Amino acid sequence: MTQDIQADAGSWVRRHRGWAVSGLAAAIGLAVIVAGQLAPKGDALPLSVHNAGPDGAKAVSRILGAHGVSVKDVGSFDSAAAALADRPGATLLLYDRSGFLEGSQVAALSSAAERVVLVTPRLGTLTALDAGISQAGVVPDSAPLLEPGCGLPDAAAAGPVSGEAGFLYDGGTVCYRPPGSAAGLLASTDGGAVTVLGNSFAISNRALAQDGNAALVLRTLGKARDVVWYLPGLGDAGAAEPPQTLDELAPDWVSYLGPWLIFVAVLAMVWRGRRLGPLVFEPLPVVVKAVETAEGRARLYHDAHALGRARDNLRAGTLVRLAQVLRLGAGATADDVAMAAARQLGRPVADISALVNERPGTEARLVQWSQALEKLENEVRTR
């Protein structure tokens, strides 16, 4: 019995070996994809020590670690404060590109750290530190490479650095000035308690090996045994006092305004609804009288001040009807109609031709002219 089952199984596999191989390959591929998705990954935040991409700073953290500097990555304000409290003499690297931290938070972190290195700080961050360093514009495109041009040992040893997409700062000791500018890419207070680096590009993985970027960054961050690497996020924005809501900002009488507006709106609907009357349903197609169509078109011409269009329509209608009365045929021109009408009435052709071809310039004259055409048409009909 067992041999029969094994023989049947082997026969089924031989008959369906193509499907079996395809299913096995699909299962292996699915397993590889799932394993890749579940595997730990670095993030994609700019200047993150876990980001190995071009905008990340994983290379800096690895090099600092190789030189005996411990890099502590923190993800919140509380974690940063705790890390600084546990590491006396640590250096704080702060890159708050979106301005999530409040001034009080920046001041608290600065007081807990031995040195603070700010990367492209905002005005609010600099104001909170009150270190005498201020924003001073951007690095011009004509200065992609900047020379130290100062007495700081770190800058002098690093040499020229990249100024691409950089910001300029003024105050304290300023280095890496573009030609003709008093502000520079690097600004430091006396003693180096606060250092401002106006270029996040120099710290990134893609630019670290260029020019003197690596030397400047490593000498700036490698002075202490510990570096607390802090990139504030959206969660840090809630740590400060939340802003007042619209209800809190609105005066007390606004609560009575809503019901009053609703009452006025309902009253207006009732008033306008009664004035317009109920809806009238008519079967389709609807037959519209010719006089109503003419009046409607006349109102449109009047509203649009279309004197020329109204004059052309009145003239064309008069000529068609006169041609029919005078039996001139469909090919008769305006001159033919004028000559025939003049013979019929015994009047000069020039007078009738001038009347037919007149172009009224005002609405009042248009009304008088249309009455004159109607009188001419009635005279022709009665003769």
C-alpha positions as CSV (number, residue, x, y, z in Angstrom):
1,M,0.0,0.0,0.0
2,T,2.8,2.4,1.0
3,Q,4.7,1.6,-2.2
4,D,1.7,2.4,-4.3
5,I,1.3,5.8,-2.6
6,Q,5.0,6.6,-3.2
7,A,4.7,5.5,-6.8
8,D,1.7,7.7,-7.3
9,A,3.4,10.7,-5.7
10,G,6.5,10.2,-7.8
11,S,4.4,9.9,-10.9
12,W,2.5,13.1,-10.0
13,V,5.8,15.0,-9.5
14,R,7.2,13.8,-12.8
15,R,4.0,14.9,-14.6
16,H,3.9,18.3,-12.9
17,R,7.6,19.0,-12.3
18,G,7.4,22.3,-14.2
19,W,4.8,23.7,-11.9
20,A,6.6,22.3,-8.9
21,V,9.8,24.1,-9.9
22,S,8.0,27.3,-10.5
23,G,6.2,27.1,-7.2
24,L,9.5,26.5,-5.4
25,A,11.2,29.4,-7.1
26,A,8.2,31.7,-6.2
27,A,8.4,30.6,-2.6
28,I,12.1,31.3,-2.4
29,G,11.6,34.7,-4.0
30,L,8.8,35.6,-1.6
31,A,11.0,34.5,1.4
32,V,13.8,36.7,0.2
33,I,11.5,39.7,-0.2
34,V,9.9,39.2,3.2
35,A,13.4,38.9,4.8
36,G,14.5,42.1,3.1
37,Q,11.5,44.0,4.4
38,L,11.9,42.7,7.9
39,A,15.7,43.3,8.0
40,P,16.8,46.4,10.0
41,K,17.4,49.4,7.8
42,G,18.9,52.8,8.3
43,D,16.7,55.9,8.0
44,A,16.7,58.5,5.3
45,L,16.9,61.6,7.4
46,P,19.5,64.1,6.3
47,L,22.6,64.0,8.5
48,S,21.4,61.0,10.4
49,V,24.1,58.7,11.7
50,H,22.1,55.7,10.6
51,N,21.7,57.1,7.0
52,A,24.2,55.6,4.6
53,G,22.8,57.5,1.7
54,P,24.4,60.6,0.1
55,D,22.7,63.0,2.5
56,G,23.4,60.9,5.7
57,A,26.2,61.2,8.2
58,K,27.0,57.6,8.9
59,A,30.5,58.0,7.7
60,V,31.2,60.8,10.2
61,S,30.0,58.7,13.1
62,R,32.0,55.7,12.0
63,I,35.2,57.8,11.7
64,L,34.7,59.5,15.1
65,G,34.1,56.1,16.6
66,A,37.3,54.8,15.1
67,H,39.2,57.7,16.8
68,G,37.7,56.9,20.2
69,V,34.8,59.4,20.2
70,S,31.5,57.9,21.3
71,V,28.5,59.2,19.2
72,K,25.2,59.0,21.0
73,D,22.2,59.4,18.7
74,V,19.1,60.8,20.4
75,G,15.7,61.2,18.9
76,S,13.9,63.5,21.4
77,F,14.5,66.5,23.6
78,D,14.2,64.4,26.8
79,S,16.7,61.9,25.4
80,A,19.1,64.6,24.5
81,A,18.9,66.2,28.0
82,A,19.4,62.8,29.7
83,A,22.3,62.0,27.4
84,L,24.1,65.3,28.2
85,A,23.4,64.8,31.9
86,D,25.0,61.4,31.8
87,R,28.0,62.6,29.8
88,P,29.7,65.6,31.5
89,G,31.9,67.5,29.0
90,A,30.1,66.1,25.9
91,T,29.7,68.0,22.7
92,L,26.2,68.6,21.4
93,L,25.6,68.5,17.6
94,L,22.2,70.1,16.9
95,Y,20.7,70.2,13.4
96,D,17.2,71.6,13.8
97,R,16.5,72.4,10.1
98,S,12.7,72.7,10.6
99,G,12.9,74.8,13.8
100,F,11.0,72.4,16.0
101,L,12.7,73.4,19.2
102,E,11.6,76.4,21.3
103,G,14.1,78.9,22.6
104,S,13.8,77.6,26.1
105,Q,14.7,74.1,25.0
106,V,17.7,75.2,23.0
107,A,19.0,77.2,26.0
108,A,18.5,74.2,28.3
109,L,20.5,71.9,26.0
110,S,23.2,74.5,25.6
111,S,23.7,74.9,29.3
112,A,24.0,71.1,29.8
113,A,26.6,70.7,27.1
114,E,30.3,71.6,27.3
115,R,30.3,72.6,23.6
116,V,27.5,73.1,21.1
117,V,28.0,72.7,17.3
118,L,25.0,74.1,15.4
119,V,24.5,73.1,11.7
120,T,22.7,75.8,9.6
121,P,20.8,77.1,12.6
122,R,17.7,79.3,12.3
123,L,17.3,82.8,13.7
124,G,15.3,81.5,16.6
125,T,18.0,79.1,17.6
126,L,20.7,81.7,17.5
127,T,18.5,84.2,19.4
128,A,18.0,81.6,22.2
129,L,21.7,81.0,22.6
130,D,22.5,84.7,22.7
131,A,26.1,83.9,21.7
132,G,26.6,87.0,19.5
133,I,26.4,85.1,16.2
134,S,23.8,86.1,13.7
135,Q,22.7,85.1,10.2
136,A,24.3,87.0,7.3
137,G,23.0,85.6,4.0
138,V,24.0,82.7,1.7
139,V,27.2,81.7,0.0
140,P,27.2,83.0,-3.5
141,D,27.4,80.5,-6.4
142,S,30.7,82.1,-7.5
143,A,32.4,80.7,-4.4
144,P,32.1,76.9,-4.5
145,L,35.4,76.5,-2.5
146,L,36.2,78.7,0.5
147,E,39.6,79.3,2.1
148,P,39.9,79.4,5.9
149,G,41.2,83.0,6.2
150,C,41.1,83.1,10.0
151,G,43.3,82.2,13.0
152,L,41.3,79.1,14.2
153,P,43.7,76.1,14.3
154,D,41.0,73.7,13.2
155,A,40.1,75.7,10.1
156,A,43.8,76.4,9.3
157,A,44.6,72.6,9.5
158,A,41.6,71.6,7.5
159,G,42.2,74.0,4.6
160,P,39.6,74.9,2.0
161,V,36.1,73.4,2.3
162,S,33.0,73.3,0.1
163,G,30.7,76.3,0.2
164,E,27.9,74.6,-1.9
165,A,24.4,75.6,-0.7
166,G,26.0,77.1,2.4
167,F,24.8,79.9,4.7
168,L,26.9,82.8,6.1
169,Y,27.1,83.9,9.8
170,D,28.6,86.8,11.5
171,G,29.9,87.3,15.1
172,G,32.8,85.9,17.1
173,T,35.6,84.4,15.1
174,V,34.6,84.1,11.4
175,C,36.2,81.7,8.9
176,Y,35.7,80.8,5.3
177,R,34.5,84.2,4.0
178,P,33.5,84.5,0.4
179,P,35.4,87.3,-1.5
180,G,34.2,90.7,-0.4
181,S,32.1,89.5,2.6
182,A,32.7,90.0,6.3
183,A,30.6,87.0,7.2
184,G,31.7,83.4,6.8
185,L,30.7,79.8,6.6
186,L,32.1,79.0,10.1
187,A,31.6,81.2,13.2
188,S,32.8,80.4,16.7
189,T,32.6,82.2,20.0
190,D,35.7,82.9,22.1
191,G,36.8,79.6,23.6
192,G,34.7,77.6,21.2
193,A,31.6,77.1,23.4
194,V,29.4,77.6,20.4
195,T,30.4,76.8,16.9
196,V,28.1,77.5,13.9
197,L,28.7,75.6,10.7
198,G,26.7,77.0,7.8
199,N,26.9,74.0,5.5
200,S,25.2,70.6,6.1
201,F,26.7,69.4,2.7
202,A,30.2,69.3,4.2
203,I,29.1,66.7,6.8
204,S,27.2,64.5,4.4
205,N,28.6,61.1,3.2
206,R,28.9,62.3,-0.4
207,A,31.0,65.4,0.4
208,L,33.1,64.1,3.4
209,A,36.0,63.0,1.2
210,Q,36.1,66.3,-0.8
211,D,38.6,69.0,0.0
212,G,39.0,69.7,3.7
213,N,35.5,68.8,4.7
214,A,36.4,65.7,6.7
215,A,39.3,67.4,8.5
216,L,37.1,70.4,9.6
217,V,34.2,68.3,10.7
218,L,36.3,65.7,12.6
219,R,38.4,68.4,14.3
220,T,35.3,70.3,15.3
221,L,33.4,67.3,16.7
222,G,36.4,65.3,18.0
223,K,37.5,67.5,20.9
224,A,35.5,65.6,23.5
225,R,35.1,61.9,24.2
226,D,31.3,62.0,23.7
227,V,29.2,63.6,21.0
228,V,25.4,63.8,21.5
229,W,23.9,63.8,18.0
230,Y,20.5,65.4,18.0
231,L,18.2,65.9,15.0
232,P,14.9,67.3,16.4
233,G,11.7,65.9,14.9
234,L,8.0,66.6,14.8
235,G,7.5,65.0,18.2
236,D,9.7,67.7,19.8
237,A,7.3,70.4,18.7
238,G,4.7,69.1,21.1
239,A,7.1,69.4,24.0
240,A,6.6,73.2,24.1
241,E,3.4,74.9,25.3
242,P,0.8,74.3,22.6
243,P,-0.5,77.4,20.8
244,Q,-3.9,78.7,21.6
245,T,-6.8,77.2,19.5
246,L,-9.2,79.3,17.5
247,D,-11.9,78.9,20.1
248,E,-9.5,80.3,22.8
249,L,-8.5,83.3,20.6
250,A,-12.1,84.2,19.7
251,P,-14.0,86.7,21.9
252,D,-16.9,85.4,24.0
253,W,-19.6,87.0,21.9
254,V,-18.6,84.7,18.9
255,S,-20.5,81.8,20.5
256,Y,-23.8,83.8,20.0
257,L,-22.9,84.8,16.5
258,G,-23.3,81.3,15.0
259,P,-27.0,80.7,16.0
260,W,-27.8,84.3,14.9
261,L,-26.3,83.7,11.5
262,I,-28.2,80.4,11.1
263,F,-31.5,82.2,12.0
264,V,-30.8,85.0,9.5
265,A,-30.0,82.5,6.8
266,V,-33.2,80.5,7.4
267,L,-35.2,83.8,7.4
268,A,-33.6,84.8,4.1
269,M,-34.4,81.4,2.5
270,V,-38.0,81.7,3.6
271,W,-38.2,85.3,2.3
272,R,-36.7,84.5,-1.1
273,G,-38.5,81.3,-1.4
274,R,-41.9,82.9,-1.0
275,R,-40.9,85.7,-3.5
276,L,-39.9,83.3,-6.2
277,G,-42.8,81.0,-5.7
278,P,-43.1,77.3,-6.1
279,L,-41.3,75.3,-8.9
280,V,-43.3,74.8,-12.1
281,F,-42.8,71.5,-13.9
282,E,-43.4,71.6,-17.7
283,P,-43.4,68.7,-20.1
284,L,-40.6,68.6,-22.7
285,P,-40.2,69.7,-25.4
286,V,-41.2,73.2,-24.3
287,V,-42.7,75.5,-27.0
288,V,-41.5,79.1,-26.6
289,K,-43.3,81.9,-28.3
290,A,-41.4,83.8,-31.0
291,V,-42.1,87.1,-29.2
292,E,-40.5,85.7,-26.0
293,T,-37.4,84.6,-27.8
294,A,-37.1,88.0,-29.5
295,E,-37.5,89.9,-26.2
296,G,-35.0,87.6,-24.5
297,R,-32.4,88.2,-27.2
298,A,-33.1,91.9,-27.1
299,R,-32.4,91.9,-23.3
300,L,-29.2,90.1,-23.8
301,Y,-28.1,92.6,-26.5
302,H,-29.1,95.5,-24.2
303,D,-27.2,94.1,-21.2
304,A,-24.1,93.5,-23.3
305,H,-24.4,96.9,-25.1
306,A,-24.1,95.1,-28.4
307,L,-25.3,97.9,-30.6
308,G,-23.6,96.5,-33.7
309,R,-25.1,93.0,-33.4
310,A,-28.6,94.4,-32.7
311,R,-28.3,96.8,-35.7
312,D,-27.2,93.9,-38.0
313,N,-30.1,91.7,-37.0
314,L,-32.7,94.5,-37.5
315,R,-31.2,95.5,-40.8
316,A,-31.1,91.9,-42.1
317,G,-34.7,91.2,-41.1
318,T,-36.0,94.4,-42.7
319,L,-34.2,93.6,-46.0
320,V,-35.4,90.1,-46.1
321,R,-39.0,91.1,-45.5
322,L,-38.9,94.0,-48.0
323,A,-37.3,91.7,-50.7
324,Q,-40.3,89.3,-50.2
325,V,-42.9,92.1,-50.5
326,L,-41.2,93.6,-53.5
327,R,-40.7,90.2,-55.1
328,L,-37.0,90.6,-55.7
329,G,-36.0,87.0,-54.9
330,A,-33.5,85.6,-52.5
331,G,-30.4,87.0,-54.3
332,A,-31.4,90.6,-54.0
333,T,-28.8,92.9,-52.4
334,A,-29.3,95.9,-50.1
335,D,-28.9,98.3,-53.0
336,D,-31.5,96.4,-55.0
337,V,-34.0,96.6,-52.1
338,A,-33.4,100.3,-51.7
339,M,-33.9,101.0,-55.4
340,A,-37.1,98.9,-55.6
341,A,-38.5,100.6,-52.4
342,A,-37.7,104.0,-53.8
343,R,-39.6,103.3,-57.0
344,Q,-42.5,101.9,-55.0
345,L,-42.7,104.9,-52.8
346,G,-41.6,107.6,-55.2
347,R,-38.8,108.7,-52.9
348,P,-35.1,109.4,-53.6
349,V,-32.9,106.2,-53.6
350,A,-30.2,108.0,-51.6
351,D,-32.6,108.6,-48.7
352,I,-33.7,105.0,-48.4
353,S,-30.2,103.7,-48.9
354,A,-28.9,106.0,-46.2
355,L,-31.6,104.8,-43.8
356,V,-31.0,101.1,-44.5
357,N,-27.2,101.4,-44.2
358,E,-27.1,103.7,-41.1
359,R,-25.1,102.6,-38.1
360,P,-26.6,104.0,-34.9
361,G,-24.0,105.0,-32.2
362,T,-26.3,105.1,-29.2
363,E,-29.1,103.0,-27.8
364,A,-31.5,105.9,-28.2
365,R,-30.6,106.3,-31.8
366,L,-30.9,102.6,-32.3
367,V,-34.5,102.7,-31.1
368,Q,-35.3,105.7,-33.4
369,W,-33.7,103.9,-36.4
370,S,-35.6,100.7,-35.8
371,Q,-38.8,102.7,-35.7
372,A,-37.9,104.3,-39.0
373,L,-37.2,100.9,-40.6
374,E,-40.6,99.7,-39.3
375,K,-42.3,102.7,-40.8
376,L,-40.6,102.2,-44.2
377,E,-41.6,98.6,-44.2
378,N,-45.3,99.5,-43.4
379,E,-45.3,102.1,-46.2
380,V,-44.0,99.5,-48.8
381,R,-46.6,97.0,-47.7
382,T,-49.5,99.5,-48.0
383,R,-48.7,100.8,-51.5
